[in-house]
């Protein structure tokens, strides 16, 4: 997994642990989030990751999107009791809203 995806996974793991600092950061940037949840579009996620990582560590949007879509992120998250799901399907990957959610126990 590359740096942006590792960082994203780390953020998801922190949200699953109810990290109040990360929740505050994400809310301050306009995201809907809380303990174990986070809603985003792929372009918003890319913008957030680009701002958090060193210059050059986050690929351009189309490359990032492809890397995300073929990654094993959900496999890793499911092992921790969560997954990334489509929250609002607007018929196109770039327009839809996605979200981190906990799996039902």
Secondary structure, 3 states (H helix, E strand, C coil): CCHHHHHHHHHHHHHHCCCHHHHHHHHHCCCEEECCEEEECHHHHHHHHHHHCCCCCCCCHHHHHHHHHCCCHHHHHHCCCEEEEEEECCCCCCCCEEEEEECCC
